[in-house]
Amino acid sequence: MRLNLVLELQDVPGQLLDALSPIGRLGANIVAVIHQRDVRTDRGTVPVQITIEGDEETLDRVLKVLEESGIHIIRVDGILRKEKITTILIGNIVDQDVKDTVDFLNQLEGVRVADLDLKMSDNPEQSASRIVIEAEYGGRKGVMSKIKEIGNSKGFLVINEV
C-alpha cells in the first residue's frame, strides 16, 4: 500500500529529519520526498510531499506517531485534512437566532459546524453556546475572524481557542 502525504514543517534545522525518522523506524519505506524550502504555506511553513509504502497497519501507525509528535499532516492521498476549532459565544444567543449563526458558519467555504452545545440562563444575556467547527486545514485564522465578526454584529462575547 502506498500513501502520498503533504506535511507542514517549520523551516528550522532538524524538522525534516524529525518527520522522516519515525517512518523508517516503524517499518515503512520512503519512496519519495519533495522538499522545496522556497515554497511557503499561509502559515509561513514549508509543505513537504512524502510518498511512503507499507502494510495498512504500519502506515496507520506512522500517521498516528507523526500527529502525536506534533507534525501537521495537511493532505493524505490528495484529500485535505480537517482541523477542529472550538469557540464559545456568550450573550442573548437564543433571541439572536442560533440557527442563523450556524447557517452563516456552514456557508463558509470548507467549513461545517460539527457540534453545538447550548446553555440557557434565566437571564438571556448570560446564555452561552459552545460550537465545534471543522475547517479545511490552514483555514483557522479566517474562520476565527468570521466568528469574531458574527459575535460583534450580534453583541456576543466571543472566546476562541488559542
Contacts in CASP RR format, 6 or more apart in sequence:
PFRMAT RR
TARGET T0000
AUTHOR 0000-0000-0000
METHOD contacts of the structure
MODEL  1
MRLNLVLELQDVPGQLLDALSPIGRLGANIVAVIHQRDVRTDRGTVPVQI
TIEGDEETLDRVLKVLEESGIHIIRVDGILRKEKITTILIGNIVDQDVKD
TVDFLNQLEGVRVADLDLKMSDNPEQSASRIVIEAEYGGRKGVMSKIKEI
GNSKGFLVINEV
1 53 0 8 1.000
1 54 0 8 1.000
1 55 0 8 1.000
1 56 0 8 1.000
1 59 0 8 1.000
2 31 0 8 1.000
2 51 0 8 1.000
2 52 0 8 1.000
2 53 0 8 1.000
2 54 0 8 1.000
3 51 0 8 1.000
3 52 0 8 1.000
3 53 0 8 1.000
3 59 0 8 1.000
3 63 0 8 1.000
3 76 0 8 1.000
3 77 0 8 1.000
4 49 0 8 1.000
4 50 0 8 1.000
4 51 0 8 1.000
4 75 0 8 1.000
4 76 0 8 1.000
4 77 0 8 1.000
4 78 0 8 1.000
5 49 0 8 1.000
5 50 0 8 1.000
5 51 0 8 1.000
5 52 0 8 1.000
5 73 0 8 1.000
5 75 0 8 1.000
5 76 0 8 1.000
6 47 0 8 1.000
6 48 0 8 1.000
6 49 0 8 1.000
6 50 0 8 1.000
6 73 0 8 1.000
6 74 0 8 1.000
6 75 0 8 1.000
6 78 0 8 1.000
7 19 0 8 1.000
7 47 0 8 1.000
7 48 0 8 1.000
7 50 0 8 1.000
7 66 0 8 1.000
7 71 0 8 1.000
7 72 0 8 1.000
7 73 0 8 1.000
7 74 0 8 1.000
8 41 0 8 1.000
8 43 0 8 1.000
8 45 0 8 1.000
8 46 0 8 1.000
8 47 0 8 1.000
8 48 0 8 1.000
8 71 0 8 1.000
8 72 0 8 1.000
8 73 0 8 1.000
8 74 0 8 1.000
8 137 0 8 1.000
9 15 0 8 1.000
9 16 0 8 1.000
9 19 0 8 1.000
9 45 0 8 1.000
9 46 0 8 1.000
9 47 0 8 1.000
9 48 0 8 1.000
9 71 0 8 1.000
10 45 0 8 1.000
10 46 0 8 1.000
11 37 0 8 1.000
11 44 0 8 1.000
11 45 0 8 1.000
11 46 0 8 1.000
16 33 0 8 1.000
16 35 0 8 1.000
16 48 0 8 1.000
18 69 0 8 1.000
18 71 0 8 1.000
19 48 0 8 1.000
19 50 0 8 1.000
19 66 0 8 1.000
19 71 0 8 1.000
20 30 0 8 1.000
20 33 0 8 1.000
20 50 0 8 1.000
22 62 0 8 1.000
22 65 0 8 1.000
22 66 0 8 1.000
22 69 0 8 1.000
23 30 0 8 1.000
23 50 0 8 1.000
23 52 0 8 1.000
23 62 0 8 1.000
23 66 0 8 1.000
24 30 0 8 1.000
26 58 0 8 1.000
26 61 0 8 1.000
26 62 0 8 1.000
26 65 0 8 1.000
27 54 0 8 1.000
27 58 0 8 1.000
28 52 0 8 1.000
28 53 0 8 1.000
28 54 0 8 1.000
28 58 0 8 1.000
28 59 0 8 1.000
28 62 0 8 1.000
29 52 0 8 1.000
29 53 0 8 1.000
29 54 0 8 1.000
30 50 0 8 1.000
30 51 0 8 1.000
30 52 0 8 1.000
31 51 0 8 1.000
31 52 0 8 1.000
31 53 0 8 1.000
32 49 0 8 1.000
32 50 0 8 1.000
32 51 0 8 1.000
33 48 0 8 1.000
33 49 0 8 1.000
33 50 0 8 1.000
33 51 0 8 1.000
34 48 0 8 1.000
34 49 0 8 1.000
34 50 0 8 1.000
35 46 0 8 1.000
35 48 0 8 1.000
35 49 0 8 1.000
36 46 0 8 1.000
37 46 0 8 1.000
39 46 0 8 1.000
39 47 0 8 1.000
40 46 0 8 1.000
41 47 0 8 1.000
41 74 0 8 1.000
41 138 0 8 1.000
42 138 0 8 1.000
42 139 0 8 1.000
42 141 0 8 1.000
43 138 0 8 1.000
45 72 0 8 1.000
47 74 0 8 1.000
52 59 0 8 1.000
52 62 0 8 1.000
63 73 0 8 1.000
63 76 0 8 1.000
66 73 0 8 1.000
67 73 0 8 1.000
72 137 0 8 1.000
73 81 0 8 1.000
74 80 0 8 1.000
74 81 0 8 1.000
74 137 0 8 1.000
74 138 0 8 1.000
75 81 0 8 1.000
75 137 0 8 1.000
80 136 0 8 1.000
80 137 0 8 1.000
81 137 0 8 1.000
82 134 0 8 1.000
82 135 0 8 1.000
82 136 0 8 1.000
82 137 0 8 1.000
83 134 0 8 1.000
83 135 0 8 1.000
83 136 0 8 1.000
83 137 0 8 1.000
83 138 0 8 1.000
83 139 0 8 1.000
83 140 0 8 1.000
84 114 0 8 1.000
84 132 0 8 1.000
84 133 0 8 1.000
84 134 0 8 1.000
85 132 0 8 1.000
85 133 0 8 1.000
85 134 0 8 1.000
85 135 0 8 1.000
85 140 0 8 1.000
85 143 0 8 1.000
85 144 0 8 1.000
85 160 0 8 1.000
85 161 0 8 1.000
86 130 0 8 1.000
86 131 0 8 1.000
86 132 0 8 1.000
86 133 0 8 1.000
86 161 0 8 1.000
87 130 0 8 1.000
87 131 0 8 1.000
87 133 0 8 1.000
87 144 0 8 1.000
87 147 0 8 1.000
87 158 0 8 1.000
87 159 0 8 1.000
87 160 0 8 1.000
87 161 0 8 1.000
88 128 0 8 1.000
88 129 0 8 1.000
88 130 0 8 1.000
88 131 0 8 1.000
88 158 0 8 1.000
88 159 0 8 1.000
89 101 0 8 1.000
89 128 0 8 1.000
89 129 0 8 1.000
89 131 0 8 1.000
89 147 0 8 1.000
89 150 0 8 1.000
89 151 0 8 1.000
89 156 0 8 1.000
89 157 0 8 1.000
89 158 0 8 1.000
89 159 0 8 1.000
90 126 0 8 1.000
90 127 0 8 1.000
90 128 0 8 1.000
90 156 0 8 1.000
90 157 0 8 1.000
90 159 0 8 1.000
91 124 0 8 1.000
91 125 0 8 1.000
91 126 0 8 1.000
91 127 0 8 1.000
91 128 0 8 1.000
91 155 0 8 1.000
91 156 0 8 1.000
91 157 0 8 1.000
92 124 0 8 1.000
92 125 0 8 1.000
92 127 0 8 1.000
92 155 0 8 1.000
93 101 0 8 1.000
93 118 0 8 1.000
93 127 0 8 1.000
93 128 0 8 1.000
93 129 0 8 1.000
93 154 0 8 1.000
93 156 0 8 1.000
94 118 0 8 1.000
94 120 0 8 1.000
94 124 0 8 1.000
94 127 0 8 1.000
95 124 0 8 1.000
96 154 0 8 1.000
96 155 0 8 1.000
96 156 0 8 1.000
98 116 0 8 1.000
98 118 0 8 1.000
98 129 0 8 1.000
101 129 0 8 1.000
101 131 0 8 1.000
101 150 0 8 1.000
101 154 0 8 1.000
102 113 0 8 1.000
102 116 0 8 1.000
102 131 0 8 1.000
104 146 0 8 1.000
104 150 0 8 1.000
105 111 0 8 1.000
105 112 0 8 1.000
105 113 0 8 1.000
105 131 0 8 1.000
105 133 0 8 1.000
105 143 0 8 1.000
105 146 0 8 1.000
105 147 0 8 1.000
105 150 0 8 1.000
106 112 0 8 1.000
106 113 0 8 1.000
108 135 0 8 1.000
108 143 0 8 1.000
108 146 0 8 1.000
109 136 0 8 1.000
110 135 0 8 1.000
110 136 0 8 1.000
111 133 0 8 1.000
111 134 0 8 1.000
111 135 0 8 1.000
111 136 0 8 1.000
111 143 0 8 1.000
112 133 0 8 1.000
112 134 0 8 1.000
113 131 0 8 1.000
113 132 0 8 1.000
113 133 0 8 1.000
114 132 0 8 1.000
114 133 0 8 1.000
114 134 0 8 1.000
115 130 0 8 1.000
115 131 0 8 1.000
115 132 0 8 1.000
116 129 0 8 1.000
116 130 0 8 1.000
116 131 0 8 1.000
116 132 0 8 1.000
117 129 0 8 1.000
117 130 0 8 1.000
118 127 0 8 1.000
118 128 0 8 1.000
118 129 0 8 1.000
119 127 0 8 1.000
119 128 0 8 1.000
119 129 0 8 1.000
120 127 0 8 1.000
121 127 0 8 1.000
121 128 0 8 1.000
133 143 0 8 1.000
133 147 0 8 1.000
135 143 0 8 1.000
144 160 0 8 1.000
147 158 0 8 1.000
147 160 0 8 1.000
148 158 0 8 1.000
148 160 0 8 1.000
150 156 0 8 1.000
150 158 0 8 1.000
151 157 0 8 1.000
151 158 0 8 1.000
152 158 0 8 1.000
END
